[in-house]
Amino acid sequence: MKTVIVDVGEAKSNREISNEISSSIAGKPDAIILIGHGTNDGREFMGYSGADIIKLAYPSIIMLHACDCGKHLIDEIAGLGPTALGHISDIYVNIKDEVPQTALSVLTLLPKGARCSEILPSLRKAWFNQAKTLYDDGEFFRAALVNRLRFSLRCSERA
């Protein structure tokens, strides 16, 4: 499926966030990976609720790489239509990090309209392999980080 990554973590205003997302989804992607900051209670991404995110981007899959968005926000988004993925841990990665790049590779290979039952195992397997390679290379901290993300990923979808 066609997938894009949008890093809005350094955006200074809502207008900047909106412009960044709008320009990235102009090609009508099937999935979008949004990188930014979530709230500790997991109810907002960069100050946006699930309904606000849907107004900015409405692909079939929305993945949030942000702190704690897997706690509540993904359920709100999924209730509005798209399949949503998020972590239940405190994590921030930038667009060049291997974690979102691996997610991009995995989602690109999945068929359009893939469900949680297909997405989660695919992402977790790819991140396991990535963590193992990092560990074998002596990158223990990075391996642990990838492994933590692997276990903290949640997926929510409409029934």
RAZIJO-V336344 format. One record per residue. N is the residue number from 1. D_LAST is the distance of its C-alpha to the last C-alpha in Angstrom with 2 decimals. Layout:
n=[N,N]
d_last=[D_LAST,D_LAST]
//
This chain:
n=[1,2,3,4,5,6,7,8,9,10,11,12,13,14,15,16,17,18,19,20,21,22,23,24,25,26,27,28,29,30,31,32,33,34,35,36,37,38,39,40,41,42,43,44,45,46,47,48,49,50,51,52,53,54,55,56,57,58,59,60,61,62,63,64,65,66,67,68,69,70,71,72,73,74,75,76,77,78,79,80,81,82,83,84,85,86,87,88,89,90,91,92,93,94,95,96,97,98,99,100,101,102,103,104,105,106,107,108,109,110,111,112,113,114,115,116,117,118,119,120,121,122,123,124,125,126,127,128,129,130,131,132,133,134,135,136,137,138,139,140,141,142,143,144,145,146,147,148,149,150,151,152,153,154,155,156,157,158,159]
d_last=[21.02,23.15,22.87,25.10,26.12,27.30,29.37,29.95,31.20,34.74,34.10,36.47,34.86,31.75,33.48,33.91,30.24,29.25,31.88,30.89,27.23,28.27,30.80,28.49,25.75,28.36,27.64,24.00,22.36,18.92,18.67,20.73,21.97,23.39,26.16,27.59,27.90,25.39,26.48,27.19,24.68,21.94,21.20,22.88,23.67,27.27,27.31,24.20,21.19,17.68,18.44,21.75,20.37,18.17,21.47,23.26,20.94,17.93,17.28,13.99,14.43,16.33,18.05,20.24,23.37,24.57,25.44,22.84,20.09,17.68,18.45,16.89,16.82,13.96,11.60,13.31,13.03,9.32,9.08,11.46,9.83,11.04,10.08,12.62,15.04,17.85,20.49,21.42,25.07,27.88,28.31,29.57,30.34,31.89,31.12,33.77,32.48,31.38,28.00,26.48,28.54,27.04,23.49,24.68,26.09,23.02,20.58,23.27,23.38,19.70,18.61,17.14,13.36,13.30,10.25,10.76,12.13,14.76,15.45,16.22,18.67,20.30,20.97,22.11,24.43,25.94,26.55,28.03,30.41,31.23,32.00,34.13,36.11,36.70,37.84,40.13,41.61,42.43,39.86,38.78,37.45,35.32,34.08,33.10,31.32,29.21,28.49,27.45,25.01,23.63,22.93,21.74,18.95,15.41,12.26,9.21,6.26,3.76,0.00]
//
